[in-house]
Amino acid sequence: MGERVWDFHDFRSWRATAWEIAADFLDERVREEFRRSPPEYVVSDDLSWLDSIIDRATGRILDSKRLMAVRLAKRYDFLRCCHATNARDLGLYYGRGIQPLVPERAREAARAIFLDGSYPELTADDVEEAIKATGHGLRAGRVFFEVNERSLVADGGHYLLYGSEYLTGIAAHLRGAVRRDYRQALKGRGTPTVFLCDVPITALRMDMLEAAGTVLEFLFEELLEGDDCVPDPHRGFGFSIPQALPPDRIVGHYHPTGVRDPLTGGR
């Protein structure tokens, strides 16, 4: 992995870099003021506690989260993250990249799956009603990622077992003459797959603010707790980009086993 790739989940690999790129506004005066009068809570969503400390220590008024986001974007070209899916053909991913949702293709897939005769109680009207009830909202045209691989595998079993969240939503809204959980028809159509990806930092846009806030939270948590501080292994954040991820930005994949099914509670 090149030095311009940021592996967010590996705190030890970027901790020193984060302090270095913020040295002009997180200097020793700021650290000493933090140690002298730490806030009740060190949190990433509202960094007013840190901005106040910087003001008291240096007399500077600034937006530390936004400034750190800018510095990170200058330091790194790519963010290492993961995409979970139920892959039917790995070659398509390595050939075309990870494609955003095209609602009409997903709707065609729903019609093909549920109107192929396997579910005689379902009619074309049933499927169209389910499609209408689901909507596609903010899913269309976007590809979704998570920076915390462990959290994605532990909590994202629905992506790994069922695939498309939109298609799963359509299945959930199906109301046929027979009472059935039609989402189960989507399991077994592919293989649970986690793709490791390097997403261009420039594609994150506002999501860099969330990343920067979490970085600052981790840094100051360590100041409180010492060198033995280990950030919560389940911390991270999800984000989406409004375009396909090119195939050359997929750096590998694997098939997790024992995936927890959040819809049924089984594995």
Secondary structure as the mmCIF struct_conf table of DSSP 4:
data_model
#
loop_
_struct_conf.conf_type_id
_struct_conf.id
_struct_conf.beg_label_comp_id
_struct_conf.beg_label_asym_id
_struct_conf.beg_label_seq_id
_struct_conf.end_label_comp_id
_struct_conf.end_label_asym_id
_struct_conf.end_label_seq_id
TURN_TY1_P TURN_TY1_P1 GLU A 3 ARG A 4
STRN STRN1 VAL A 5 TRP A 6
TURN_TY1_P TURN_TY1_P2 PHE A 8 HIS A 9
HELX_RH_AL_P HELX_RH_AL_P1 PHE A 11 ILE A 21
TURN_TY1_P TURN_TY1_P3 ALA A 22 PHE A 25
BEND BEND1 LEU A 26 LEU A 26
HELX_RH_AL_P HELX_RH_AL_P2 GLU A 28 ARG A 36
BEND BEND2 SER A 37 SER A 37
BEND BEND3 GLU A 40 GLU A 40
BEND BEND4 SER A 44 ASP A 45
TURN_TY1_P TURN_TY1_P4 LEU A 47 LEU A 47
HELX_RH_AL_P HELX_RH_AL_P3 SER A 48 THR A 58
HELX_RH_AL_P HELX_RH_AL_P4 SER A 64 ARG A 75
BEND BEND5 ASP A 77 ASP A 77
STRN STRN2 PHE A 78 ALA A 87
BEND BEND6 ARG A 88 ARG A 88
HELX_RH_AL_P HELX_RH_AL_P5 LEU A 90 ARG A 96
STRN STRN3 ILE A 98 ILE A 98
HELX_LH_PP_P HELX_LH_PP_P1 GLN A 99 PRO A 100
STRN STRN4 LEU A 101 LEU A 101
HELX_RH_AL_P HELX_RH_AL_P6 PRO A 103 PHE A 114
TURN_TY1_P TURN_TY1_P5 LEU A 115 LEU A 115
BEND BEND7 ASP A 116 SER A 118
TURN_TY1_P TURN_TY1_P6 PRO A 120 GLU A 121
HELX_RH_AL_P HELX_RH_AL_P7 ALA A 124 THR A 134
TURN_TY1_P TURN_TY1_P7 GLY A 137 ARG A 139
STRN STRN5 ALA A 140 ALA A 140
TURN_TY1_P TURN_TY1_P8 GLY A 141 GLY A 141
STRN STRN6 VAL A 143 GLU A 146
BEND BEND8 VAL A 147 VAL A 147
HELX_RH_AL_P HELX_RH_AL_P8 GLU A 149 ASP A 155
HELX_RH_AL_P HELX_RH_AL_P9 GLY A 157 TYR A 162
HELX_RH_AL_P HELX_RH_AL_P10 GLU A 165 ALA A 172
TURN_TY1_P TURN_TY1_P9 HIS A 173 HIS A 173
BEND BEND9 ALA A 177 VAL A 178
HELX_RH_3T_P HELX_RH_3T_P1 TYR A 182 LEU A 186
TURN_TY1_P TURN_TY1_P10 LYS A 187 GLY A 188
BEND BEND10 ARG A 189 GLY A 190
STRN STRN7 THR A 191 PRO A 200
HELX_RH_3T_P HELX_RH_3T_P2 ILE A 201 ALA A 203
TURN_TY1_P TURN_TY1_P11 LEU A 204 MET A 206
HELX_RH_AL_P HELX_RH_AL_P11 ASP A 207 GLU A 225
TURN_TY1_P TURN_TY1_P12 ASP A 227 ASP A 228
TURN_TY1_P TURN_TY1_P13 PRO A 233 HIS A 234
STRN STRN8 GLY A 238 ILE A 241
BEND BEND11 PRO A 242 GLN A 243
HELX_LH_PP_P HELX_LH_PP_P2 ALA A 244 ALA A 244
STRN STRN9 LEU A 245 LEU A 245
HELX_LH_PP_P HELX_LH_PP_P3 PRO A 246 PRO A 246
HELX_RH_3T_P HELX_RH_3T_P3 PRO A 247 ARG A 249
STRN STRN10 ILE A 250 TYR A 254
BEND BEND12 THR A 257 GLY A 258
TURN_TY1_P TURN_TY1_P14 PRO A 262 THR A 264
BEND BEND13 GLY A 265 GLY A 265
#
